Amino acid sequence: MAENTENPPVLSVHDLKVEIDGRQIINGMNFEAQRGEILGLIGPSGSGKSVTMRAIVRLLPSTGDIRILGRNYAELDREERVATQKKWGILFQQGALFSSLSVLENIEFPMREHLHLSPALRSDIARLKLDLVGLPAKAAQLYPSELSGGMIKRAALARALALDPQILFLDEPTAGLDPIGAGKFDELIVTLRDTLDLTVLMVTHDLDSLATACDRIVALANGKLLLAGTMAEMRASTDPWLRDYFHGPRAHGLEG
Ligand SMILES: Nc1ncnc2c1ncn2[C@@H]1O[C@H](COP(=O)(O)OP(=O)(O)OP(=O)(O)O)[C@@H](O)[C@H]1O
């Protein structure tokens, strides 16, 4: 792989392979994300989009070359790995908030783990994150069970931003939201990217998100890269799955 050491991609994945219970889920996946890009990761259901994301953030064992900000994670020592982990924030499917913690405590959680801050400062920063994602101050004391689906996503996003990451990993961020809520969430992601200089990898099935929020799209099929490119390039592809996906009945809003 050609390397641009002065301005490396924020994320590069080369020949990623993931095997689970003897089954090869990912079998040589390649893609890159440049700084400031919002990258959509698509593929058939069960094709391994979430597995790819989980492998990148080392929640699943894998082989291949994964570089974060130009550094190969496998070659980092323990201290450097912890430092790298602080550079990414993750929003899991369904938010994955801790149900026994308030929203504020959820946002404070990564700070407790990684930073030595006074409780007052930690709380102040968590409240700033709450504001950043458009949640009202009074949401701080609520518990996940008291939140709407859209509020859960925003609270989980605030937690993902707790350590001021450079890369955001979002797993189906708009799933389960109504179209208006989903559209607002996409707008929020774009605004955060613009204001916080984030690079975003977003697993999604949402064609509107792909059209409005994503700069480029990476399509995964059969454990490998099918195509990486812009929406226009995806729509021009003659691959049968991509053709169905981008020109099927649900894609009518994208025509023209
Ligand atoms: N922890 C696990 N144990 C066993 N199999 C797993 C595990 N995680 C994922 N898989 C399998 O890996 C494959 C890919 O799963 P993954 O969740 O990455 O798909 P996906 O592309 O994100 O699908 P969807 O769009 O439906 O969310 C599936 O067959 C799934 O059953």
The ligand as a Gaussian input file, in Angstrom:
#p B3LYP/6-31G(d) Opt

LIG

0 1
 N      -19.991000     -12.285000      18.519000
 C      -20.331000     -13.033000      17.484000
 N      -20.390000     -14.377000      17.551000
 C      -20.723000     -15.144000      16.492000
 N      -21.054000     -14.643000      15.269000
 C      -21.023000     -13.306000      15.140000
 C      -20.683000     -12.433000      16.224000
 N      -20.743000     -11.158000      15.779000
 C      -21.118000     -11.237000      14.487000
 N      -21.282000     -12.502000      14.107000
 C      -21.675000     -12.959000      12.769000
 O      -20.917000     -12.261000      11.812000
 C      -21.696000     -11.947000      10.672000
 C      -21.646000     -10.460000      10.395000
 O      -22.317000      -9.788000      11.439000
 P      -22.430000      -8.195000      11.492000
 O      -23.212000      -7.850000      12.716000
 O      -21.097000      -7.584000      11.343000
 O      -23.287000      -7.901000      10.180000
 P      -23.791000      -6.507000       9.645000
 O      -23.294000      -6.375000       8.242000
 O      -23.453000      -5.407000      10.583000
 O      -25.360000      -6.815000       9.593000
 P      -26.652000      -5.902000       9.848000
 O      -26.718000      -4.970000       8.681000
 O      -27.754000      -6.903000       9.809000
 O      -26.485000      -5.214000      11.168000
 C      -23.105000     -12.463000      10.954000
 O      -23.257000     -13.703000      10.330000
 C      -23.119000     -12.598000      12.467000
 O      -23.996000     -13.635000      12.854000

